Amino acid sequence: MSQTITLYVDGACKGNPGLGGWGAYIITEQGEHKLYGGEPETTNNRMELQAAIEGVSFCPMDAHLVIWTDSNYVKQGITEWIHGWKKKNWKDVKNPDLWKKLDAVCANRDIEWNWIKGHAGHAGNEMADQLANQGADQIAQQLKSPTQANADIKKPEADWLLNDPLGLDIEADTDEMIEESELEEILDSVDEIEVSTAIVQDASPTNQHPHIVITEAKVHLQGPRQLILDTETTGFYFQDGDRIIEVGAIEMINRKLTGSSIHIYINPEKPVGDSENVHGISDDFLKDKPKYAEIADTLFSFLKGAEIIAHNAAFDMNFLNMEFKRAGLPLLSEVCEVTDTLALAKNKHPGQKNSLDALVRRYEIPARDRTFHGALLDAEILADVYLAMTGGQVAFDMDTLTQAEQDEKKITRQSVQVDLVIIKPSEHELNEHETWVKQFEEKHGEPCLFAK
């Protein structure tokens, strides 16, 4: 029987385009193999493809290959889009030379392609990432000379986050498929952004704790800070001792994402229980993560003074207020304004489903894989939703507006009156509500606010 070989492949690029590297971590029955290399002038997507090509080429033809990549550009390209590209004779396809090579080395092989979230602590993916950076470092050493040292290594572009930065986990929704060429374009920029983000994180001087990942702003704008935020928790009831296990927030100023973000995994000091089915974060993964008290000061400093934008904001704010109070800090709601996008959606679309997934479909935002929820992923999705729901990405330059013009627009928005449609519950919904109220009273020993 042929052996099964597991491959983790990844690419890195220090500047896009710029100095890049690729890595392939291969696990066979005989042992581990680590491959890496790089190029002085390339892009992240080319390095992702090169990693896959080198990894597959290394393996025997009769082996069953299980490949893990954090690039949806690679996974969806080789499993879905490539069939259409061939029919169109590779017209308008980016990196056709590498796609053709990958197609050739994969021919007549038994391959299972899988996507894995990058920079999430998975050992195999982290090793592939290290190898990719090692490949880039090797090329950098070869390039160094008394006069050249850093001249050939381009810095990340200043506007790297101004296009769509949010398609980290894109998978097309079967109900509302978007054009494959459009999705390729999105993923092409997204994968490049992810690597640039990782580089900034490594170099960030504000990371107070090794598990606090703060990305510095790459676009410096003037104006009030908005932070699109999400949390993951061990359960639904902060009153019953449920705790926060993940916080993610991204910064926006004048309706433009600046590139600044914060992402933290937190040891809740209790089992995650059934909530793992929602977010996919296990007790084992969290056991070496910091406790909330260790990261509270840094997180509070990042969030305070900003307008917090969250979906069902009361849920996140109640948990954050509880955690900050426990750590001896002021309530976050006392130092931040809060905007609830769920309330905005209900006003804008009364009587309709207004979950984050429903809004993604309604506004035709490229879908992500949300098999498991994640705080940073949901914050990124919510940023797209918020911009679409409040007028879309503006075509003109918000920075050119005078303060008076901005104030006038704010006043105009506040004066809009919305006549809400009253939709009465059905008999079935009333019975379901009555059952829930009784269950709540049995659990807590007192009636809830919704009891008749």
PAVEXZA-502049 format. One record per residue (C-alpha): residue number from 1; x, y, z; residue in three letters. Coordinates in nm, 3 decimals. Example, Ala and Ser with C-alpha at 12.3 -4.5 7.8 and 13.67 -1.06 7.14 Angstrom:
2
ATOM   i      c1      c2      c3  aa
ATOM   1   1.230  -0.450   0.780 ALA
ATOM   2   1.367  -0.106   0.714 SER
//
This chain:
452
ATOM   i      c1      c2      c3  aa
ATOM   1   0.000   0.000   0.000 MET
ATOM   2   0.136   0.345  -0.090 SER
ATOM   3   0.229   0.571   0.198 GLN
ATOM   4   0.047   0.885   0.307 THR
ATOM   5   0.259   1.200   0.320 ILE
ATOM   6   0.154   1.522   0.492 THR
ATOM   7   0.282   1.853   0.357 LEU
ATOM   8   0.262   2.204   0.503 TYR
ATOM   9   0.352   2.470   0.245 VAL
ATOM  10   0.386   2.844   0.287 ASP
ATOM  11   0.528   3.155   0.125 GLY
ATOM  12   0.663   3.483   0.264 ALA
ATOM  13   0.748   3.817   0.111 CYS
ATOM  14   0.921   4.109   0.282 LYS
ATOM  15   0.772   4.378   0.067 GLY
ATOM  16   0.516   4.303  -0.203 ASN
ATOM  17   0.677   4.277  -0.450 PRO
ATOM  18   1.011   4.230  -0.284 GLY
ATOM  19   1.240   3.973  -0.126 LEU
ATOM  20   1.053   3.645  -0.082 GLY
ATOM  21   1.088   3.290   0.038 GLY
ATOM  22   0.903   2.959   0.025 TRP
ATOM  23   0.897   2.666   0.264 GLY
ATOM  24   0.767   2.308   0.260 ALA
ATOM  25   0.751   2.096   0.574 TYR
ATOM  26   0.702   1.732   0.472 ILE
ATOM  27   0.619   1.445   0.708 ILE
ATOM  28   0.669   1.094   0.569 THR
ATOM  29   0.677   0.750   0.729 GLU
ATOM  30   1.056   0.772   0.726 GLN
ATOM  31   1.081   1.111   0.896 GLY
ATOM  32   1.059   1.486   0.846 GLU
ATOM  33   1.194   1.688   0.552 HIS
ATOM  34   1.238   2.065   0.544 LYS
ATOM  35   1.269   2.242   0.210 LEU
ATOM  36   1.312   2.614   0.156 TYR
ATOM  37   1.433   2.868  -0.097 GLY
ATOM  38   1.364   3.218  -0.217 GLY
ATOM  39   1.394   3.490  -0.479 GLU
ATOM  40   1.520   3.850  -0.458 PRO
ATOM  41   1.219   4.004  -0.635 GLU
ATOM  42   0.885   3.827  -0.618 THR
ATOM  43   0.539   3.834  -0.460 THR
ATOM  44   0.381   3.642  -0.176 ASN
ATOM  45   0.144   3.453  -0.405 ASN
ATOM  46   0.432   3.337  -0.624 ARG
ATOM  47   0.611   3.207  -0.317 MET
ATOM  48   0.294   3.028  -0.200 GLU
ATOM  49   0.275   2.857  -0.540 LEU
ATOM  50   0.647   2.777  -0.547 GLN
ATOM  51   0.620   2.615  -0.203 ALA
ATOM  52   0.344   2.386  -0.328 ALA
ATOM  53   0.538   2.300  -0.645 ILE
ATOM  54   0.856   2.213  -0.455 GLU
ATOM  55   0.671   2.015  -0.190 GLY
ATOM  56   0.474   1.803  -0.437 VAL
ATOM  57   0.778   1.749  -0.660 SER
ATOM  58   0.973   1.610  -0.363 PHE
ATOM  59   0.720   1.331  -0.300 CYS
ATOM  60   0.701   0.996  -0.486 PRO
ATOM  61   0.432   0.967  -0.751 MET
ATOM  62   0.246   0.678  -0.585 ASP
ATOM  63   0.207   0.847  -0.245 ALA
ATOM  64  -0.121   0.986  -0.112 HIS
ATOM  65  -0.050   1.354  -0.041 LEU
ATOM  66  -0.237   1.554   0.223 VAL
ATOM  67  -0.143   1.918   0.165 ILE
ATOM  68  -0.215   2.205   0.405 TRP
ATOM  69  -0.182   2.566   0.290 THR
ATOM  70  -0.292   2.894   0.449 ASP
ATOM  71  -0.344   3.044   0.102 SER
ATOM  72  -0.696   3.016  -0.036 ASN
ATOM  73  -0.546   3.155  -0.356 TYR
ATOM  74  -0.352   2.830  -0.395 VAL
ATOM  75  -0.618   2.592  -0.265 LYS
ATOM  76  -0.909   2.727  -0.467 GLN
ATOM  77  -0.692   2.793  -0.770 GLY
ATOM  78  -0.570   2.434  -0.803 ILE
ATOM  79  -0.899   2.266  -0.704 THR
ATOM  80  -1.159   2.494  -0.869 GLU
ATOM  81  -1.047   2.784  -1.086 TRP
ATOM  82  -0.782   2.604  -1.287 ILE
ATOM  83  -1.041   2.417  -1.495 HIS
ATOM  84  -1.185   2.746  -1.624 GLY
ATOM  85  -0.839   2.891  -1.678 TRP
ATOM  86  -0.746   2.601  -1.903 LYS
ATOM  87  -1.065   2.643  -2.108 LYS
ATOM  88  -0.978   3.011  -2.154 LYS
ATOM  89  -0.620   2.918  -2.245 ASN
ATOM  90  -0.490   3.096  -1.931 TRP
ATOM  91  -0.619   3.434  -2.048 LYS
ATOM  92  -0.595   3.711  -1.783 ASP
ATOM  93  -0.456   3.467  -1.523 VAL
ATOM  94  -0.191   3.597  -1.285 LYS
ATOM  95   0.126   3.389  -1.243 ASN
ATOM  96   0.038   3.149  -1.529 PRO
ATOM  97   0.391   3.005  -1.542 ASP
ATOM  98   0.370   2.878  -1.184 LEU
ATOM  99   0.012   2.760  -1.218 TRP
ATOM 100   0.113   2.551  -1.519 LYS
ATOM 101   0.405   2.403  -1.324 LYS
ATOM 102   0.183   2.320  -1.028 LEU
ATOM 103  -0.076   2.163  -1.258 ASP
ATOM 104   0.196   1.953  -1.421 ALA
ATOM 105   0.350   1.822  -1.097 VAL
ATOM 106   0.005   1.739  -0.958 CYS
ATOM 107  -0.105   1.543  -1.267 ALA
ATOM 108  -0.183   1.175  -1.203 ASN
ATOM 109  -0.128   1.214  -0.828 ARG
ATOM 110  -0.358   1.136  -0.536 ASP
ATOM 111  -0.374   1.473  -0.358 ILE
ATOM 112  -0.603   1.607  -0.086 GLU
ATOM 113  -0.587   1.986  -0.059 TRP
ATOM 114  -0.676   2.156   0.271 ASN
ATOM 115  -0.685   2.513   0.396 TRP
ATOM 116  -0.548   2.606   0.740 ILE
ATOM 117  -0.565   2.942   0.914 LYS
ATOM 118  -0.224   3.105   0.909 GLY
ATOM 119  -0.044   3.241   1.217 HIS
ATOM 120  -0.289   3.062   1.447 ALA
ATOM 121  -0.041   2.849   1.636 GLY
ATOM 122  -0.063   2.526   1.432 HIS
ATOM 123   0.277   2.354   1.456 ALA
ATOM 124   0.294   2.236   1.094 GLY
ATOM 125   0.191   2.570   0.949 ASN
ATOM 126   0.425   2.758   1.181 GLU
ATOM 127   0.716   2.538   1.070 MET
ATOM 128   0.638   2.602   0.702 ALA
ATOM 129   0.625   2.975   0.778 ASP
ATOM 130   0.964   2.959   0.950 GLN
ATOM 131   1.110   2.775   0.652 LEU
ATOM 132   0.970   3.036   0.411 ALA
ATOM 133   1.127   3.317   0.611 ASN
ATOM 134   1.449   3.118   0.630 GLN
ATOM 135   1.448   3.098   0.252 GLY
ATOM 136   1.402   3.474   0.227 ALA
ATOM 137   1.679   3.535   0.482 ASP
ATOM 138   1.912   3.311   0.284 GLN
ATOM 139   1.856   3.519  -0.029 ILE
ATOM 140   1.905   3.839   0.172 ALA
ATOM 141   2.246   3.717   0.289 GLN
ATOM 142   2.345   3.636  -0.067 GLN
ATOM 143   2.245   3.985  -0.179 LEU
ATOM 144   2.437   4.171   0.088 LYS
ATOM 145   2.738   4.374  -0.020 SER
ATOM 146   2.907   4.686   0.122 PRO
ATOM 147   2.696   4.909  -0.101 THR
ATOM 148   2.384   4.701  -0.151 GLN
ATOM 149   2.290   4.567   0.197 ALA
ATOM 150   1.928   4.680   0.205 ASN
ATOM 151   1.889   4.842  -0.135 ALA
ATOM 152   1.734   4.539  -0.303 ASP
ATOM 153   1.483   4.467  -0.028 ILE
ATOM 154   1.171   4.673  -0.079 LYS
ATOM 155   0.971   4.794   0.216 LYS
ATOM 156   0.599   4.712   0.236 PRO
ATOM 157   0.397   4.956   0.032 GLU
ATOM 158   0.237   5.236   0.233 ALA
ATOM 159  -0.112   5.162   0.104 ASP
ATOM 160  -0.103   4.782   0.149 TRP
ATOM 161  -0.434   4.775   0.339 LEU
ATOM 162  -0.638   5.013   0.126 LEU
ATOM 163  -0.779   4.751  -0.110 ASN
ATOM 164  -0.991   4.467   0.028 ASP
ATOM 165  -0.788   4.337   0.323 PRO
ATOM 166  -1.052   4.118   0.471 LEU
ATOM 167  -1.084   3.798   0.266 GLY
ATOM 168  -0.873   3.586   0.498 LEU
ATOM 169  -1.094   3.281   0.482 ASP
ATOM 170  -1.276   3.322   0.152 ILE
ATOM 171  -1.486   3.037   0.021 GLU
ATOM 172  -1.759   3.105  -0.233 ALA
ATOM 173  -2.114   3.072  -0.100 ASP
ATOM 174  -2.306   2.819  -0.304 THR
ATOM 175  -2.617   3.037  -0.284 ASP
ATOM 176  -2.451   3.354  -0.405 GLU
ATOM 177  -2.144   3.269  -0.613 MET
ATOM 178  -1.925   3.560  -0.714 ILE
ATOM 179  -1.723   3.570  -1.030 GLU
ATOM 180  -1.412   3.351  -1.003 GLU
ATOM 181  -1.195   3.623  -1.157 SER
ATOM 182  -1.314   3.868  -0.892 GLU
ATOM 183  -1.247   3.620  -0.613 LEU
ATOM 184  -0.902   3.547  -0.752 GLU
ATOM 185  -0.829   3.921  -0.751 GLU
ATOM 186  -0.941   3.949  -0.388 ILE
ATOM 187  -0.736   3.651  -0.275 LEU
ATOM 188  -0.438   3.772  -0.476 ASP
ATOM 189  -0.420   4.086  -0.263 SER
ATOM 190  -0.531   3.920   0.061 VAL
ATOM 191  -0.258   3.656   0.074 ASP
ATOM 192   0.003   3.923   0.013 GLU
ATOM 193  -0.144   4.136   0.290 ILE
ATOM 194  -0.131   3.849   0.540 GLU
ATOM 195   0.245   3.811   0.505 VAL
ATOM 196   0.305   4.185   0.529 SER
ATOM 197   0.097   4.184   0.847 THR
ATOM 198   0.303   3.902   0.994 ALA
ATOM 199   0.625   4.095   0.928 ILE
ATOM 200   0.489   4.405   1.099 VAL
ATOM 201   0.377   4.196   1.395 GLN
ATOM 202   0.723   4.049   1.444 ASP
ATOM 203   0.882   4.391   1.440 ALA
ATOM 204   0.619   4.569   1.649 SER
ATOM 205   0.778   4.736   1.953 PRO
ATOM 206   0.442   4.765   2.129 THR
ATOM 207   0.391   4.394   2.180 ASN
ATOM 208   0.399   4.385   2.560 GLN
ATOM 209   0.349   4.010   2.579 HIS
ATOM 210   0.452   3.741   2.328 PRO
ATOM 211   0.088   3.643   2.283 HIS
ATOM 212  -0.034   3.999   2.225 ILE
ATOM 213  -0.016   4.066   1.851 VAL
ATOM 214  -0.039   4.437   1.774 ILE
ATOM 215   0.007   4.548   1.414 THR
ATOM 216   0.115   4.907   1.372 GLU
ATOM 217  -0.077   5.137   1.136 ALA
ATOM 218   0.065   5.151   0.785 LYS
ATOM 219  -0.160   5.439   0.678 VAL
ATOM 220  -0.151   5.736   0.914 HIS
ATOM 221  -0.473   5.937   0.907 LEU
ATOM 222  -0.622   6.216   1.115 GLN
ATOM 223  -0.965   6.170   1.268 GLY
ATOM 224  -1.160   5.978   1.532 PRO
ATOM 225  -1.058   5.613   1.575 ARG
ATOM 226  -1.313   5.341   1.514 GLN
ATOM 227  -1.231   4.986   1.621 LEU
ATOM 228  -1.427   4.702   1.466 ILE
ATOM 229  -1.419   4.442   1.744 LEU
ATOM 230  -1.522   4.087   1.821 ASP
ATOM 231  -1.466   3.843   2.105 THR
ATOM 232  -1.489   3.468   2.152 GLU
ATOM 233  -1.594   3.331   2.490 THR
ATOM 234  -1.643   3.007   2.683 THR
ATOM 235  -2.021   3.058   2.679 GLY
ATOM 236  -2.307   3.304   2.660 PHE
ATOM 237  -2.344   3.413   3.023 TYR
ATOM 238  -2.080   3.638   3.177 PHE
ATOM 239  -2.296   3.637   3.493 GLN
ATOM 240  -2.237   3.261   3.526 ASP
ATOM 241  -1.860   3.285   3.507 GLY
ATOM 242  -1.804   3.251   3.133 ASP
ATOM 243  -1.482   3.419   3.023 ARG
ATOM 244  -1.325   3.574   2.713 ILE
ATOM 245  -1.076   3.354   2.525 ILE
ATOM 246  -1.004   3.570   2.219 GLU
ATOM 247  -1.018   3.940   2.128 VAL
ATOM 248  -0.968   4.085   1.783 GLY
ATOM 249  -1.006   4.446   1.668 ALA
ATOM 250  -0.904   4.640   1.357 ILE
ATOM 251  -0.871   5.017   1.329 GLU
ATOM 252  -1.055   5.242   1.087 MET
ATOM 253  -1.026   5.620   1.049 ILE
ATOM 254  -1.239   5.821   0.806 ASN
ATOM 255  -1.380   5.496   0.666 ARG
ATOM 256  -1.031   5.374   0.577 LYS
ATOM 257  -0.860   5.077   0.737 LEU
ATOM 258  -0.523   5.188   0.868 THR
ATOM 259  -0.365   4.844   0.905 GLY
ATOM 260  -0.353   4.870   1.284 SER
ATOM 261  -0.504   4.578   1.474 SER
ATOM 262  -0.482   4.381   1.794 ILE
ATOM 263  -0.530   4.007   1.838 HIS
ATOM 264  -0.500   3.811   2.163 ILE
ATOM 265  -0.576   3.457   2.276 TYR
ATOM 266  -0.647   3.436   2.650 ILE
ATOM 267  -0.640   3.153   2.903 ASN
ATOM 268  -0.990   3.166   3.059 PRO
ATOM 269  -0.882   2.966   3.366 GLU
ATOM 270  -1.173   2.728   3.305 LYS
ATOM 271  -1.267   2.467   3.041 PRO
ATOM 272  -1.406   2.602   2.714 VAL
ATOM 273  -1.666   2.324   2.712 GLY
ATOM 274  -1.919   2.302   2.430 ASP
ATOM 275  -1.821   2.647   2.303 SER
ATOM 276  -1.532   2.478   2.122 GLU
ATOM 277  -1.791   2.364   1.866 ASN
ATOM 278  -1.844   2.733   1.780 VAL
ATOM 279  -1.493   2.877   1.773 HIS
ATOM 280  -1.277   2.564   1.743 GLY
ATOM 281  -1.038   2.682   2.017 ILE
ATOM 282  -0.942   2.400   2.252 SER
ATOM 283  -0.830   2.391   2.614 ASP
ATOM 284  -0.497   2.250   2.500 ASP
ATOM 285  -0.440   2.545   2.265 PHE
ATOM 286  -0.518   2.798   2.541 LEU
ATOM 287  -0.321   2.640   2.825 LYS
ATOM 288  -0.002   2.841   2.757 ASP
ATOM 289  -0.182   3.165   2.670 LYS
ATOM 290  -0.179   3.462   2.911 PRO
ATOM 291  -0.453   3.522   3.166 LYS
ATOM 292  -0.668   3.830   3.122 TYR
ATOM 293  -0.495   4.014   3.406 ALA
ATOM 294  -0.164   3.984   3.216 GLU
ATOM 295  -0.294   4.154   2.902 ILE
ATOM 296  -0.560   4.383   3.046 ALA
ATOM 297  -0.348   4.701   3.060 ASP
ATOM 298  -0.224   4.667   2.701 THR
ATOM 299  -0.569   4.584   2.563 LEU
ATOM 300  -0.733   4.867   2.757 PHE
ATOM 301  -0.476   5.118   2.629 SER
ATOM 302  -0.537   5.006   2.270 PHE
ATOM 303  -0.917   5.030   2.296 LEU
ATOM 304  -0.978   5.335   2.516 LYS
ATOM 305  -1.100   5.652   2.352 GLY
ATOM 306  -1.212   5.480   2.031 ALA
ATOM 307  -1.562   5.415   1.902 GLU
ATOM 308  -1.619   5.041   1.940 ILE
ATOM 309  -1.817   4.887   1.654 ILE
ATOM 310  -1.948   4.536   1.722 ALA
ATOM 311  -2.231   4.309   1.611 HIS
ATOM 312  -2.463   4.256   1.908 ASN
ATOM 313  -2.233   4.492   2.095 ALA
ATOM 314  -2.401   4.439   2.431 ALA
ATOM 315  -2.265   4.083   2.439 PHE
ATOM 316  -1.903   4.187   2.377 ASP
ATOM 317  -1.918   4.494   2.600 MET
ATOM 318  -2.068   4.305   2.894 ASN
ATOM 319  -1.785   4.052   2.880 PHE
ATOM 320  -1.517   4.319   2.834 LEU
ATOM 321  -1.657   4.532   3.117 ASN
ATOM 322  -1.660   4.225   3.343 MET
ATOM 323  -1.302   4.131   3.255 GLU
ATOM 324  -1.163   4.484   3.294 PHE
ATOM 325  -1.346   4.528   3.625 LYS
ATOM 326  -1.200   4.200   3.745 ARG
ATOM 327  -0.854   4.331   3.650 ALA
ATOM 328  -0.909   4.653   3.848 GLY
ATOM 329  -0.956   4.881   3.546 LEU
ATOM 330  -1.248   5.113   3.453 PRO
ATOM 331  -1.538   4.978   3.252 LEU
ATOM 332  -1.465   4.997   2.880 LEU
ATOM 333  -1.810   5.147   2.819 SER
ATOM 334  -1.703   5.446   3.030 GLU
ATOM 335  -1.411   5.536   2.803 VAL
ATOM 336  -1.548   5.435   2.462 CYS
ATOM 337  -1.850   5.510   2.247 GLU
ATOM 338  -2.026   5.198   2.123 VAL
ATOM 339  -2.205   5.131   1.793 THR
ATOM 340  -2.409   4.813   1.758 ASP
ATOM 341  -2.426   4.700   1.395 THR
ATOM 342  -2.702   4.454   1.484 LEU
ATOM 343  -2.921   4.746   1.594 ALA
ATOM 344  -2.827   4.935   1.277 LEU
ATOM 345  -2.919   4.633   1.066 ALA
ATOM 346  -3.255   4.587   1.239 LYS
ATOM 347  -3.341   4.951   1.173 ASN
ATOM 348  -3.233   4.925   0.812 LYS
ATOM 349  -3.384   4.582   0.744 HIS
ATOM 350  -3.676   4.531   0.984 PRO
ATOM 351  -3.828   4.186   0.994 GLY
ATOM 352  -3.534   4.024   0.814 GLN
ATOM 353  -3.248   3.806   0.930 LYS
ATOM 354  -2.964   4.029   1.043 ASN
ATOM 355  -2.696   3.788   1.154 SER
ATOM 356  -2.346   3.857   1.027 LEU
ATOM 357  -2.376   3.573   0.776 ASP
ATOM 358  -2.711   3.706   0.652 ALA
ATOM 359  -2.567   4.056   0.606 LEU
ATOM 360  -2.268   3.915   0.419 VAL
ATOM 361  -2.507   3.755   0.170 ARG
ATOM 362  -2.734   4.058   0.152 ARG
ATOM 363  -2.454   4.299   0.069 TYR
ATOM 364  -2.280   4.048  -0.161 GLU
ATOM 365  -1.961   4.057   0.040 ILE
ATOM 366  -1.717   3.776  -0.054 PRO
ATOM 367  -1.789   3.485   0.177 ALA
ATOM 368  -1.534   3.339   0.416 ARG
ATOM 369  -1.510   2.995   0.568 ASP
ATOM 370  -1.679   3.040   0.907 ARG
ATOM 371  -1.693   2.674   1.003 THR
ATOM 372  -1.531   2.808   1.318 PHE
ATOM 373  -1.578   3.164   1.431 HIS
ATOM 374  -1.271   3.371   1.516 GLY
ATOM 375  -1.253   3.715   1.675 ALA
ATOM 376  -1.020   3.875   1.422 LEU
ATOM 377  -1.189   3.705   1.127 LEU
ATOM 378  -1.534   3.820   1.240 ASP
ATOM 379  -1.403   4.174   1.299 ALA
ATOM 380  -1.266   4.182   0.946 GLU
ATOM 381  -1.595   4.057   0.802 ILE
ATOM 382  -1.785   4.310   1.011 LEU
ATOM 383  -1.572   4.593   0.872 ALA
ATOM 384  -1.691   4.503   0.522 ASP
ATOM 385  -2.050   4.480   0.642 VAL
ATOM 386  -2.034   4.811   0.829 TYR
ATOM 387  -1.895   4.999   0.529 LEU
ATOM 388  -2.156   4.847   0.299 ALA
ATOM 389  -2.444   4.905   0.539 MET
ATOM 390  -2.350   5.267   0.610 THR
ATOM 391  -2.293   5.368   0.249 GLY
ATOM 392  -2.019   5.144   0.113 GLY
ATOM 393  -1.657   5.230   0.056 GLN
ATOM 394  -1.670   5.597  -0.037 VAL
ATOM 395  -1.528   5.691  -0.375 ALA
ATOM 396  -1.404   6.036  -0.273 PHE
ATOM 397  -1.122   6.114  -0.032 ASP
ATOM 398  -1.262   6.154   0.318 MET
ATOM 399  -0.939   6.323   0.426 ASP
ATOM 400  -1.026   6.628   0.214 THR
ATOM 401  -1.346   6.699   0.405 LEU
ATOM 402  -1.328   6.991   0.641 THR
ATOM 403  -1.434   6.939   1.001 GLN
ATOM 404  -1.744   7.150   0.936 ALA
ATOM 405  -1.843   6.926   0.646 GLU
ATOM 406  -1.795   6.616   0.859 GLN
ATOM 407  -2.003   6.765   1.142 ASP
ATOM 408  -2.276   6.858   0.894 GLU
ATOM 409  -2.286   6.502   0.757 LYS
ATOM 410  -2.302   6.362   1.111 LYS
ATOM 411  -2.596   6.590   1.197 ILE
ATOM 412  -2.773   6.491   0.874 THR
ATOM 413  -2.736   6.122   0.956 ARG
ATOM 414  -2.870   6.173   1.306 GLN
ATOM 415  -3.181   6.351   1.178 SER
ATOM 416  -3.298   6.060   0.962 VAL
ATOM 417  -3.623   5.908   1.090 GLN
ATOM 418  -3.708   5.546   1.023 VAL
ATOM 419  -4.064   5.409   1.039 ASP
ATOM 420  -4.026   5.057   1.172 LEU
ATOM 421  -4.255   4.779   1.060 VAL
ATOM 422  -4.421   4.594   1.348 ILE
ATOM 423  -4.411   4.219   1.295 ILE
ATOM 424  -4.607   4.017   1.550 LYS
ATOM 425  -4.480   3.676   1.662 PRO
ATOM 426  -4.653   3.358   1.550 SER
ATOM 427  -4.818   3.114   1.789 GLU
ATOM 428  -4.520   2.881   1.755 HIS
ATOM 429  -4.276   3.160   1.836 GLU
ATOM 430  -4.479   3.258   2.142 LEU
ATOM 431  -4.472   2.899   2.267 ASN
ATOM 432  -4.097   2.877   2.207 GLU
ATOM 433  -4.048   3.201   2.400 HIS
ATOM 434  -4.259   3.076   2.690 GLU
ATOM 435  -4.053   2.757   2.707 THR
ATOM 436  -3.727   2.952   2.711 TRP
ATOM 437  -3.852   3.183   2.989 VAL
ATOM 438  -3.943   2.882   3.204 LYS
ATOM 439  -3.605   2.718   3.144 GLN
ATOM 440  -3.428   3.040   3.240 PHE
ATOM 441  -3.624   3.064   3.566 GLU
ATOM 442  -3.547   2.699   3.650 GLU
ATOM 443  -3.176   2.753   3.586 LYS
ATOM 444  -3.135   3.084   3.771 HIS
ATOM 445  -3.401   3.054   4.040 GLY
ATOM 446  -3.564   3.382   3.944 GLU
ATOM 447  -3.775   3.504   3.653 PRO
ATOM 448  -3.601   3.680   3.365 CYS
ATOM 449  -3.683   4.028   3.242 LEU
ATOM 450  -3.894   3.886   2.959 PHE
ATOM 451  -4.134   3.695   3.185 ALA
ATOM 452  -4.498   3.797   3.153 LYS
//
